[in-house]
Amino acid sequence: MPSIYERLRCPICARKFKRQDKVVLDMINTVIHQECYHTYTEKPLLPIKDEGSFRKMVATYEFFWDD
Ligand SMILES: [Zn+2]
């Protein structure tokens, strides 16, 4: 099974996340690059629940740990 770092992509830029990338987590647990979130203007995005490095998010939220 590919690791979380291989499977997850930013829904805005479609790039994979690196451990040190700054990301936001929205209310339905979508991970988005912090920069993408703040520069995206095409439609409203969900409110932010948490933000920080991708590594921190993976370490903090157990829904990343499945499989
Ligand atoms: Zn992005």
N, CA, C, O and the ligand as a Tripos MOL2 file, in Angstrom:
@<TRIPOS>MOLECULE
protein
  269   267    68     0     0
PROTEIN
NO_CHARGES

@<TRIPOS>ATOM
      1 N           0.8470   -1.1970    0.0000 N.3       1 MET1
      2 CA          0.0000    0.0000    0.0000 C.3       1 MET1
      3 C           0.8840    1.2480    0.0000 C.2       1 MET1
      4 O           1.7610    1.3800    0.8530 O.2       1 MET1
      5 N           0.6650    2.1580   -0.9390 N.am      2 PRO2
      6 CA          1.4790    3.3820   -0.9390 C.3       2 PRO2
      7 C           1.2670    4.1710    0.3460 C.2       2 PRO2
      8 O           0.1760    4.1500    0.9160 O.2       2 PRO2
      9 N           2.2690    4.8410    0.7900 N.am      3 SER3
     10 CA          2.1390    5.6190    2.0170 C.3       3 SER3
     11 C           1.2380    6.8210    1.7780 C.2       3 SER3
     12 O           0.9310    7.1740    0.6400 O.2       3 SER3
     13 N           0.8290    7.4300    2.8630 N.am      4 ILE4
     14 CA         -0.0180    8.6180    2.8030 C.3       4 ILE4
     15 C           0.6440    9.7050    1.9580 C.2       4 ILE4
     16 O          -0.0330   10.5060    1.3150 O.2       4 ILE4
     17 N           1.9690    9.7210    1.9700 N.am      5 TYR5
     18 CA          2.6750   10.7620    1.2290 C.3       5 TYR5
     19 C           2.6050   10.5240   -0.2800 C.2       5 TYR5
     20 O           2.7870   11.4480   -1.0720 O.2       5 TYR5
     21 N           2.3390    9.2740   -0.6660 N.am      6 GLU6
     22 CA          2.2270    8.9540   -2.0900 C.3       6 GLU6
     23 C           0.7930    9.1110   -2.5910 C.2       6 GLU6
     24 O           0.5650    9.4230   -3.7600 O.2       6 GLU6
     25 N          -0.1550    8.8940   -1.7080 N.am      7 ARG7
     26 CA         -1.5420    8.8160   -2.1490 C.3       7 ARG7
     27 C          -2.2520   10.1620   -2.1690 C.2       7 ARG7
     28 O          -3.1080   10.4010   -3.0210 O.2       7 ARG7
     29 N          -1.9070   11.0270   -1.2530 N.am      8 LEU8
     30 CA         -2.6900   12.2400   -1.0620 C.3       8 LEU8
     31 C          -2.2020   13.3560   -1.9730 C.2       8 LEU8
     32 O          -1.0040   13.6250   -2.0620 O.2       8 LEU8
     33 N          -3.1420   13.9970   -2.6430 N.am      9 ARG9
     34 CA         -2.7960   15.1380   -3.4900 C.3       9 ARG9
     35 C          -3.6350   16.3350   -3.1070 C.2       9 ARG9
     36 O          -4.7710   16.2040   -2.6500 O.2       9 ARG9
     37 N          -3.0630   17.4840   -3.3000 N.am     10 CYS10
     38 CA         -3.7860   18.7230   -3.0730 C.3      10 CYS10
     39 C          -4.9000   18.8470   -4.1220 C.2      10 CYS10
     40 O          -4.6310   18.7270   -5.3170 O.2      10 CYS10
     41 N          -6.1440   19.0860   -3.6920 N.am     11 PRO11
     42 CA         -7.2430   19.1690   -4.6600 C.3      11 PRO11
     43 C          -7.1740   20.4120   -5.5420 C.2      11 PRO11
     44 O          -7.8730   20.4780   -6.5530 O.2      11 PRO11
     45 N          -6.3750   21.3710   -5.1980 N.am     12 ILE12
     46 CA         -6.3010   22.6020   -5.9890 C.3      12 ILE12
     47 C          -5.1810   22.5320   -7.0290 C.2      12 ILE12
     48 O          -5.4170   22.8090   -8.2050 O.2      12 ILE12
     49 N          -3.9790   22.1710   -6.6170 N.am     13 CYS13
     50 CA         -2.8660   22.1340   -7.5710 C.3      13 CYS13
     51 C          -2.5470   20.7210   -8.0550 C.2      13 CYS13
     52 O          -1.7780   20.5490   -9.0010 O.2      13 CYS13
     53 N          -3.1370   19.7010   -7.4090 N.am     14 ALA14
     54 CA         -2.9720   18.2920   -7.8010 C.3      14 ALA14
     55 C          -1.5700   17.7360   -7.5700 C.2      14 ALA14
     56 O          -1.2460   16.6520   -8.0530 O.2      14 ALA14
     57 N          -0.7440   18.4660   -6.8400 N.am     15 ARG15
     58 CA          0.5840   17.9480   -6.5090 C.3      15 ARG15
     59 C           0.5370   17.1410   -5.2170 C.2      15 ARG15
     60 O          -0.3100   17.3690   -4.3530 O.2      15 ARG15
     61 N           1.4530   16.2020   -5.1050 N.am     16 LYS16
     62 CA          1.5820   15.4570   -3.8610 C.3      16 LYS16
     63 C           2.1700   16.3550   -2.7750 C.2      16 LYS16
     64 O           2.8530   17.3410   -3.0520 O.2      16 LYS16
     65 N           1.8800   15.9770   -1.5310 N.am     17 PHE17
     66 CA          2.4230   16.7450   -0.4120 C.3      17 PHE17
     67 C           3.7840   16.2180   -0.0150 C.2      17 PHE17
     68 O           4.0400   15.0150   -0.0660 O.2      17 PHE17
     69 N           4.6480   17.1240    0.3780 N.am     18 LYS18
     70 CA          5.9140   16.7480    1.0040 C.3      18 LYS18
     71 C           5.7580   16.9610    2.5040 C.2      18 LYS18
     72 O           4.9190   17.7410    2.9540 O.2      18 LYS18
     73 N           6.5770   16.2560    3.2600 N.am     19 ARG19
     74 CA          6.4380   16.2970    4.7100 C.3      19 ARG19
     75 C           6.4840   17.7170    5.2710 C.2      19 ARG19
     76 O           5.7700   18.0440    6.2200 O.2      19 ARG19
     77 N           7.3130   18.5370    4.6870 N.am     20 GLN20
     78 CA          7.5100   19.8780    5.2540 C.3      20 GLN20
     79 C           6.5600   20.9140    4.6670 C.2      20 GLN20
     80 O           6.6010   22.0760    5.0700 O.2      20 GLN20
     81 N           5.7050   20.5210    3.7210 N.am     21 ASP21
     82 CA          4.7780   21.4860    3.1290 C.3      21 ASP21
     83 C           3.8490   22.0740    4.1820 C.2      21 ASP21
     84 O           3.3700   21.3680    5.0690 O.2      21 ASP21
     85 N           3.6020   23.3660    4.0720 N.am     22 LYS22
     86 CA          2.6100   24.0030    4.9300 C.3      22 LYS22
     87 C           1.2280   23.7320    4.3540 C.2      22 LYS22
     88 O           0.9650   24.0230    3.1870 O.2      22 LYS22
     89 N           0.3590   23.1810    5.1650 N.am     23 VAL23
     90 CA         -0.9660   22.8020    4.6830 C.3      23 VAL23
     91 C          -2.0420   23.2910    5.6490 C.2      23 VAL23
     92 O          -1.7670   23.6510    6.7940 O.2      23 VAL23
     93 N          -3.2790   23.2920    5.1460 N.am     24 VAL24
     94 CA         -4.4300   23.5180    6.0110 C.3      24 VAL24
     95 C          -5.2980   22.2690    5.9600 C.2      24 VAL24
     96 O          -5.2910   21.5280    4.9770 O.2      24 VAL24
     97 N          -6.0440   22.0520    7.0350 N.am     25 LEU25
     98 CA         -7.0190   20.9730    7.1070 C.3      25 LEU25
     99 C          -8.3830   21.6400    7.2340 C.2      25 LEU25
    100 O          -8.6090   22.4290    8.1520 O.2      25 LEU25
    101 N          -9.3030   21.3210    6.3020 N.am     26 ASP26
    102 CA        -10.6040   21.9740    6.3880 C.3      26 ASP26
    103 C         -11.5770   21.1500    7.2400 C.2      26 ASP26
    104 O         -11.2110   20.1110    7.7870 O.2      26 ASP26
    105 N         -12.8090   21.6270    7.3400 N.am     27 MET27
    106 CA        -13.7680   21.0240    8.2570 C.3      27 MET27
    107 C         -14.1150   19.5780    7.9280 C.2      27 MET27
    108 O         -14.5340   18.8250    8.8060 O.2      27 MET27
    109 N         -13.9440   19.1890    6.6720 N.am     28 ILE28
    110 CA        -14.2150   17.7840    6.3240 C.3      28 ILE28
    111 C         -12.9200   17.0160    6.0790 C.2      28 ILE28
    112 O         -12.8960   16.0050    5.3770 O.2      28 ILE28
    113 N         -11.8220   17.5380    6.6930 N.am     29 ASN29
    114 CA        -10.5370   16.8440    6.6940 C.3      29 ASN29
    115 C          -9.8820   16.7430    5.3190 C.2      29 ASN29
    116 O          -9.1560   15.7890    5.0410 O.2      29 ASN29
    117 N         -10.1360   17.7140    4.4740 N.am     30 THR30
    118 CA         -9.4010   17.8060    3.2270 C.3      30 THR30
    119 C          -8.0940   18.5380    3.4860 C.2      30 THR30
    120 O          -8.0850   19.5940    4.1180 O.2      30 THR30
    121 N          -6.9890   17.9810    2.9990 N.am     31 VAL31
    122 CA         -5.6960   18.6390    3.1440 C.3      31 VAL31
    123 C          -5.4260   19.4620    1.8930 C.2      31 VAL31
    124 O          -5.5280   18.9530    0.7770 O.2      31 VAL31
    125 N          -5.0870   20.7110    2.0730 N.am     32 ILE32
    126 CA         -4.8220   21.6370    0.9660 C.3      32 ILE32
    127 C          -3.5640   22.4200    1.3140 C.2      32 ILE32
    128 O          -3.3880   22.8310    2.4610 O.2      32 ILE32
    129 N          -2.6800   22.6330    0.3280 N.am     33 HIS33
    130 CA         -1.5250   23.4940    0.5960 C.3      33 HIS33
    131 C          -2.0050   24.8260    1.1530 C.2      33 HIS33
    132 O          -3.0040   25.3780    0.6930 O.2      33 HIS33
    133 N          -1.3040   25.3240    2.1250 N.am     34 GLN34
    134 CA         -1.6490   26.6180    2.7060 C.3      34 GLN34
    135 C          -1.6660   27.7060    1.6250 C.2      34 GLN34
    136 O          -2.5690   28.5410    1.5790 O.2      34 GLN34
    137 N          -0.6680   27.6760    0.7770 N.am     35 GLU35
    138 CA         -0.5800   28.6830   -0.2780 C.3      35 GLU35
    139 C          -1.7350   28.5440   -1.2670 C.2      35 GLU35
    140 O          -2.3120   29.5470   -1.6870 O.2      35 GLU35
    141 N          -2.0730   27.3260   -1.6390 N.am     36 CYS36
    142 CA         -3.1870   27.1050   -2.5690 C.3      36 CYS36
    143 C          -4.4940   27.5860   -1.9450 C.2      36 CYS36
    144 O          -5.2970   28.2570   -2.5930 O.2      36 CYS36
    145 N          -4.6900   27.2350   -0.6850 N.am     37 TYR37
    146 CA         -5.9300   27.6210    0.0000 C.3      37 TYR37
    147 C          -6.1020   29.1360   -0.0110 C.2      37 TYR37
    148 O          -7.1850   29.6510   -0.2890 O.2      37 TYR37
    149 N          -5.0310   29.8270    0.2920 N.am     38 HIS38
    150 CA         -5.1430   31.2780    0.4470 C.3      38 HIS38
    151 C          -5.1150   32.0420   -0.8760 C.2      38 HIS38
    152 O          -5.4340   33.2300   -0.9040 O.2      38 HIS38
    153 N          -4.7440   31.3870   -1.9570 N.am     39 THR39
    154 CA         -4.7260   32.0820   -3.2420 C.3      39 THR39
    155 C          -5.8780   31.6530   -4.1480 C.2      39 THR39
    156 O          -6.0860   32.2410   -5.2090 O.2      39 THR39
    157 N          -6.6250   30.6330   -3.7350 N.am     40 TYR40
    158 CA         -7.7230   30.1180   -4.5430 C.3      40 TYR40
    159 C          -8.9330   31.0380   -4.4290 C.2      40 TYR40
    160 O          -9.3790   31.3530   -3.3260 O.2      40 TYR40
    161 N          -9.4600   31.4680   -5.5710 N.am     41 THR41
    162 CA        -10.5640   32.4280   -5.5110 C.3      41 THR41
    163 C         -11.7790   31.9940   -6.3380 C.2      41 THR41
    164 O         -12.7830   32.7050   -6.3760 O.2      41 THR41
    165 N         -11.6950   30.8420   -6.9970 N.am     42 GLU42
    166 CA        -12.7780   30.4640   -7.9070 C.3      42 GLU42
    167 C         -14.0880   30.1710   -7.1950 C.2      42 GLU42
    168 O         -15.1610   30.4900   -7.7070 O.2      42 GLU42
    169 N         -14.0040   29.5700   -6.0230 N.am     43 LYS43
    170 CA        -15.2130   29.3460   -5.2460 C.3      43 LYS43
    171 C         -14.8470   29.3280   -3.7710 C.2      43 LYS43
    172 O         -13.6850   29.1210   -3.4190 O.2      43 LYS43
    173 N         -15.8390   29.5440   -2.9030 N.am     44 PRO44
    174 CA        -15.5270   29.5730   -1.4760 C.3      44 PRO44
    175 C         -15.0460   28.2080   -0.9940 C.2      44 PRO44
    176 O         -15.5420   27.1710   -1.4340 O.2      44 PRO44
    177 N         -14.0930   28.2240   -0.1040 N.am     45 LEU45
    178 CA        -13.5980   26.9830    0.4830 C.3      45 LEU45
    179 C         -14.1480   26.8370    1.8950 C.2      45 LEU45
    180 O         -14.5890   27.8080    2.5100 O.2      45 LEU45
    181 N         -14.1130   25.6280    2.3850 N.am     46 LEU46
    182 CA        -14.6060   25.3640    3.7320 C.3      46 LEU46
    183 C         -13.6670   25.9990    4.7630 C.2      46 LEU46
    184 O         -12.4870   26.2190    4.4860 O.2      46 LEU46
    185 N         -14.1960   26.2880    5.9400 N.am     47 PRO47
    186 CA        -13.3480   26.8780    6.9780 C.3      47 PRO47
    187 C         -12.2060   25.9450    7.3920 C.2      47 PRO47
    188 O         -12.3080   24.7230    7.2810 O.2      47 PRO47
    189 N         -11.1460   26.5380    7.8590 N.am     48 ILE48
    190 CA         -9.9660   25.7920    8.2890 C.3      48 ILE48
    191 C         -10.1430   25.2750    9.7160 C.2      48 ILE48
    192 O         -10.5490   26.0130   10.6140 O.2      48 ILE48
    193 N          -9.8360   24.0200    9.9000 N.am     49 LYS49
    194 CA         -9.8790   23.4080   11.2310 C.3      49 LYS49
    195 C          -8.5040   23.4590   11.9000 C.2      49 LYS49
    196 O          -8.3950   23.6330   13.1130 O.2      49 LYS49
    197 N          -7.4620   23.3050   11.0860 N.am     50 ASP50
    198 CA         -6.1090   23.2890   11.6420 C.3      50 ASP50
    199 C          -5.1350   23.6300   10.5130 C.2      50 ASP50
    200 O          -5.4640   23.4560    9.3400 O.2      50 ASP50
    201 N          -3.9650   24.1030   10.8510 N.am     51 GLU51
    202 CA         -2.9400   24.2840    9.8310 C.3      51 GLU51
    203 C          -1.5530   24.1140   10.4060 C.2      51 GLU51
    204 O          -1.3310   24.2820   11.6050 O.2      51 GLU51
    205 N          -0.6210   23.7750    9.5260 N.am     52 GLY52
    206 CA          0.7500   23.5070    9.9450 C.3      52 GLY52
    207 C           1.4190   22.6550    8.8890 C.2      52 GLY52
    208 O           0.9320   22.5690    7.7620 O.2      52 GLY52
    209 N           2.5240   22.0280    9.2330 N.am     53 SER53
    210 CA          3.2110   21.2000    8.2450 C.3      53 SER53
    211 C           2.4160   19.9130    8.0070 C.2      53 SER53
    212 O           1.6900   19.4410    8.8820 O.2      53 SER53
    213 N           2.5700   19.3660    6.8170 N.am     54 PHE54
    214 CA          1.8740   18.1140    6.5040 C.3      54 PHE54
    215 C           2.2890   17.0080    7.4790 C.2      54 PHE54
    216 O           1.4650   16.2000    7.9090 O.2      54 PHE54
    217 N           3.5530   16.9900    7.8090 N.am     55 ARG55
    218 CA          4.0460   15.9940    8.7660 C.3      55 ARG55
    219 C           3.3070   16.0850   10.1050 C.2      55 ARG55
    220 O           2.9620   15.0690   10.7080 O.2      55 ARG55
    221 N           3.0730   17.3160   10.5530 N.am     56 LYS56
    222 CA          2.3640   17.5150   11.8170 C.3      56 LYS56
    223 C           0.9210   17.0200   11.7190 C.2      56 LYS56
    224 O           0.4060   16.4110   12.6560 O.2      56 LYS56
    225 N           0.2770   17.2810   10.5960 N.am     57 MET57
    226 CA         -1.1110   16.8300   10.4300 C.3      57 MET57
    227 C          -1.1960   15.3110   10.4860 C.2      57 MET57
    228 O          -2.0680   14.7470   11.1460 O.2      57 MET57
    229 N          -0.2760   14.6620    9.7840 N.am     58 VAL58
    230 CA         -0.2900   13.2000    9.7680 C.3      58 VAL58
    231 C          -0.0390   12.6520   11.1770 C.2      58 VAL58
    232 O          -0.6250   11.6440   11.5720 O.2      58 VAL58
    233 N           0.8290   13.3190   11.9190 N.am     59 ALA59
    234 CA          1.1360   12.8610   13.2630 C.3      59 ALA59
    235 C          -0.0130   13.1180   14.2310 C.2      59 ALA59
    236 O          -0.1510   12.4110   15.2280 O.2      59 ALA59
    237 N          -0.8370   14.1200   13.9470 N.am     60 THR60
    238 CA         -1.8710   14.5470   14.8810 C.3      60 THR60
    239 C          -3.1960   13.8210   14.6950 C.2      60 THR60
    240 O          -3.8800   13.5190   15.6720 O.2      60 THR60
    241 N          -3.5660   13.5360   13.4390 N.am     61 TYR61
    242 CA         -4.9160   13.0350   13.1650 C.3      61 TYR61
    243 C          -4.8850   11.5700   12.7760 C.2      61 TYR61
    244 O          -4.2330   11.1820   11.8060 O.2      61 TYR61
    245 N          -5.5950   10.7680   13.5410 N.am     62 GLU62
    246 CA         -5.4900    9.3340   13.3430 C.3      62 GLU62
    247 C          -6.1940    8.8480   12.0670 C.2      62 GLU62
    248 O          -5.9560    7.7220   11.6310 O.2      62 GLU62
    249 N          -7.0580    9.6830   11.4590 N.am     63 PHE63
    250 CA         -7.6810    9.2120   10.2110 C.3      63 PHE63
    251 C          -6.6650    9.0890    9.0840 C.2      63 PHE63
    252 O          -6.9650    8.4960    8.0470 O.2      63 PHE63
    253 N          -5.4710    9.6390    9.2700 N.am     64 PHE64
    254 CA         -4.4140    9.4380    8.2750 C.3      64 PHE64
    255 C          -3.7630    8.0600    8.4090 C.2      64 PHE64
    256 O          -3.0400    7.6170    7.5160 O.2      64 PHE64
    257 N          -4.0190    7.4050    9.5030 N.am     65 TRP65
    258 CA         -3.2530    6.1960    9.8110 C.3      65 TRP65
    259 C          -3.8890    4.9120    9.3110 C.2      65 TRP65
    260 O          -3.2780    3.8480    9.4000 O.2      65 TRP65
    261 N          -5.1220    4.9930    8.7780 N.am     66 ASP66
    262 CA         -5.7840    3.8020    8.2760 C.3      66 ASP66
    263 C          -4.9270    3.1320    7.2150 C.2      66 ASP66
    264 O          -4.1140    3.7770    6.5540 O.2      66 ASP66
    265 N          -5.1150    1.8730    7.0690 N.am     67 ASP67
    266 CA         -4.3660    1.0140    6.1540 C.3      67 ASP67
    267 C          -2.8720    1.2530    6.3110 C.2      67 ASP67
    268 O          -2.0700    0.6200    5.6230 O.2      67 ASP67
    269 ZN         -1.6890   22.7650   -3.6840 Zn       68 ZN68
@<TRIPOS>BOND
     1     1     2 1
     2     2     3 1
     3     3     4 2
     4     3     5 am
     5     5     6 1
     6     6     7 1
     7     7     8 2
     8     7     9 am
     9     9    10 1
    10    10    11 1
    11    11    12 2
    12    11    13 am
    13    13    14 1
    14    14    15 1
    15    15    16 2
    16    15    17 am
    17    17    18 1
    18    18    19 1
    19    19    20 2
    20    19    21 am
    21    21    22 1
    22    22    23 1
    23    23    24 2
    24    23    25 am
    25    25    26 1
    26    26    27 1
    27    27    28 2
    28    27    29 am
    29    29    30 1
    30    30    31 1
    31    31    32 2
    32    31    33 am
    33    33    34 1
    34    34    35 1
    35    35    36 2
    36    35    37 am
    37    37    38 1
    38    38    39 1
    39    39    40 2
    40    39    41 am
    41    41    42 1
    42    42    43 1
    43    43    44 2
    44    43    45 am
    45    45    46 1
    46    46    47 1
    47    47    48 2
    48    47    49 am
    49    49    50 1
    50    50    51 1
    51    51    52 2
    52    51    53 am
    53    53    54 1
    54    54    55 1
    55    55    56 2
    56    55    57 am
    57    57    58 1
    58    58    59 1
    59    59    60 2
    60    59    61 am
    61    61    62 1
    62    62    63 1
    63    63    64 2
    64    63    65 am
    65    65    66 1
    66    66    67 1
    67    67    68 2
    68    67    69 am
    69    69    70 1
    70    70    71 1
    71    71    72 2
    72    71    73 am
    73    73    74 1
    74    74    75 1
    75    75    76 2
    76    75    77 am
    77    77    78 1
    78    78    79 1
    79    79    80 2
    80    79    81 am
    81    81    82 1
    82    82    83 1
    83    83    84 2
    84    83    85 am
    85    85    86 1
    86    86    87 1
    87    87    88 2
    88    87    89 am
    89    89    90 1
    90    90    91 1
    91    91    92 2
    92    91    93 am
    93    93    94 1
    94    94    95 1
    95    95    96 2
    96    95    97 am
    97    97    98 1
    98    98    99 1
    99    99   100 2
   100    99   101 am
   101   101   102 1
   102   102   103 1
   103   103   104 2
   104   103   105 am
   105   105   106 1
   106   106   107 1
   107   107   108 2
   108   107   109 am
   109   109   110 1
   110   110   111 1
   111   111   112 2
   112   111   113 am
   113   113   114 1
   114   114   115 1
   115   115   116 2
   116   115   117 am
   117   117   118 1
   118   118   119 1
   119   119   120 2
   120   119   121 am
   121   121   122 1
   122   122   123 1
   123   123   124 2
   124   123   125 am
   125   125   126 1
   126   126   127 1
   127   127   128 2
   128   127   129 am
   129   129   130 1
   130   130   131 1
   131   131   132 2
   132   131   133 am
   133   133   134 1
   134   134   135 1
   135   135   136 2
   136   135   137 am
   137   137   138 1
   138   138   139 1
   139   139   140 2
   140   139   141 am
   141   141   142 1
   142   142   143 1
   143   143   144 2
   144   143   145 am
   145   145   146 1
   146   146   147 1
   147   147   148 2
   148   147   149 am
   149   149   150 1
   150   150   151 1
   151   151   152 2
   152   151   153 am
   153   153   154 1
   154   154   155 1
   155   155   156 2
   156   155   157 am
   157   157   158 1
   158   158   159 1
   159   159   160 2
   160   159   161 am
   161   161   162 1
   162   162   163 1
   163   163   164 2
   164   163   165 am
   165   165   166 1
   166   166   167 1
   167   167   168 2
   168   167   169 am
   169   169   170 1
   170   170   171 1
   171   171   172 2
   172   171   173 am
   173   173   174 1
   174   174   175 1
   175   175   176 2
   176   175   177 am
   177   177   178 1
   178   178   179 1
   179   179   180 2
   180   179   181 am
   181   181   182 1
   182   182   183 1
   183   183   184 2
   184   183   185 am
   185   185   186 1
   186   186   187 1
   187   187   188 2
   188   187   189 am
   189   189   190 1
   190   190   191 1
   191   191   192 2
   192   191   193 am
   193   193   194 1
   194   194   195 1
   195   195   196 2
   196   195   197 am
   197   197   198 1
   198   198   199 1
   199   199   200 2
   200   199   201 am
   201   201   202 1
   202   202   203 1
   203   203   204 2
   204   203   205 am
   205   205   206 1
   206   206   207 1
   207   207   208 2
   208   207   209 am
   209   209   210 1
   210   210   211 1
   211   211   212 2
   212   211   213 am
   213   213   214 1
   214   214   215 1
   215   215   216 2
   216   215   217 am
   217   217   218 1
   218   218   219 1
   219   219   220 2
   220   219   221 am
   221   221   222 1
   222   222   223 1
   223   223   224 2
   224   223   225 am
   225   225   226 1
   226   226   227 1
   227   227   228 2
   228   227   229 am
   229   229   230 1
   230   230   231 1
   231   231   232 2
   232   231   233 am
   233   233   234 1
   234   234   235 1
   235   235   236 2
   236   235   237 am
   237   237   238 1
   238   238   239 1
   239   239   240 2
   240   239   241 am
   241   241   242 1
   242   242   243 1
   243   243   244 2
   244   243   245 am
   245   245   246 1
   246   246   247 1
   247   247   248 2
   248   247   249 am
   249   249   250 1
   250   250   251 1
   251   251   252 2
   252   251   253 am
   253   253   254 1
   254   254   255 1
   255   255   256 2
   256   255   257 am
   257   257   258 1
   258   258   259 1
   259   259   260 2
   260   259   261 am
   261   261   262 1
   262   262   263 1
   263   263   264 2
   264   263   265 am
   265   265   266 1
   266   266   267 1
   267   267   268 2
@<TRIPOS>SUBSTRUCTURE
     1 MET1         2 RESIDUE 1 A MET
     2 PRO2         6 RESIDUE 1 A PRO
     3 SER3        10 RESIDUE 1 A SER
     4 ILE4        14 RESIDUE 1 A ILE
     5 TYR5        18 RESIDUE 1 A TYR
     6 GLU6        22 RESIDUE 1 A GLU
     7 ARG7        26 RESIDUE 1 A ARG
     8 LEU8        30 RESIDUE 1 A LEU
     9 ARG9        34 RESIDUE 1 A ARG
    10 CYS10       38 RESIDUE 1 A CYS
    11 PRO11       42 RESIDUE 1 A PRO
    12 ILE12       46 RESIDUE 1 A ILE
    13 CYS13       50 RESIDUE 1 A CYS
    14 ALA14       54 RESIDUE 1 A ALA
    15 ARG15       58 RESIDUE 1 A ARG
    16 LYS16       62 RESIDUE 1 A LYS
    17 PHE17       66 RESIDUE 1 A PHE
    18 LYS18       70 RESIDUE 1 A LYS
    19 ARG19       74 RESIDUE 1 A ARG
    20 GLN20       78 RESIDUE 1 A GLN
    21 ASP21       82 RESIDUE 1 A ASP
    22 LYS22       86 RESIDUE 1 A LYS
    23 VAL23       90 RESIDUE 1 A VAL
    24 VAL24       94 RESIDUE 1 A VAL
    25 LEU25       98 RESIDUE 1 A LEU
    26 ASP26      102 RESIDUE 1 A ASP
    27 MET27      106 RESIDUE 1 A MET
    28 ILE28      110 RESIDUE 1 A ILE
    29 ASN29      114 RESIDUE 1 A ASN
    30 THR30      118 RESIDUE 1 A THR
    31 VAL31      122 RESIDUE 1 A VAL
    32 ILE32      126 RESIDUE 1 A ILE
    33 HIS33      130 RESIDUE 1 A HIS
    34 GLN34      134 RESIDUE 1 A GLN
    35 GLU35      138 RESIDUE 1 A GLU
    36 CYS36      142 RESIDUE 1 A CYS
    37 TYR37      146 RESIDUE 1 A TYR
    38 HIS38      150 RESIDUE 1 A HIS
    39 THR39      154 RESIDUE 1 A THR
    40 TYR40      158 RESIDUE 1 A TYR
    41 THR41      162 RESIDUE 1 A THR
    42 GLU42      166 RESIDUE 1 A GLU
    43 LYS43      170 RESIDUE 1 A LYS
    44 PRO44      174 RESIDUE 1 A PRO
    45 LEU45      178 RESIDUE 1 A LEU
    46 LEU46      182 RESIDUE 1 A LEU
    47 PRO47      186 RESIDUE 1 A PRO
    48 ILE48      190 RESIDUE 1 A ILE
    49 LYS49      194 RESIDUE 1 A LYS
    50 ASP50      198 RESIDUE 1 A ASP
    51 GLU51      202 RESIDUE 1 A GLU
    52 GLY52      206 RESIDUE 1 A GLY
    53 SER53      210 RESIDUE 1 A SER
    54 PHE54      214 RESIDUE 1 A PHE
    55 ARG55      218 RESIDUE 1 A ARG
    56 LYS56      222 RESIDUE 1 A LYS
    57 MET57      226 RESIDUE 1 A MET
    58 VAL58      230 RESIDUE 1 A VAL
    59 ALA59      234 RESIDUE 1 A ALA
    60 THR60      238 RESIDUE 1 A THR
    61 TYR61      242 RESIDUE 1 A TYR
    62 GLU62      246 RESIDUE 1 A GLU
    63 PHE63      250 RESIDUE 1 A PHE
    64 PHE64      254 RESIDUE 1 A PHE
    65 TRP65      258 RESIDUE 1 A TRP
    66 ASP66      262 RESIDUE 1 A ASP
    67 ASP67      266 RESIDUE 1 A ASP
    68 ZN68       269 GROUP 0 **** ****
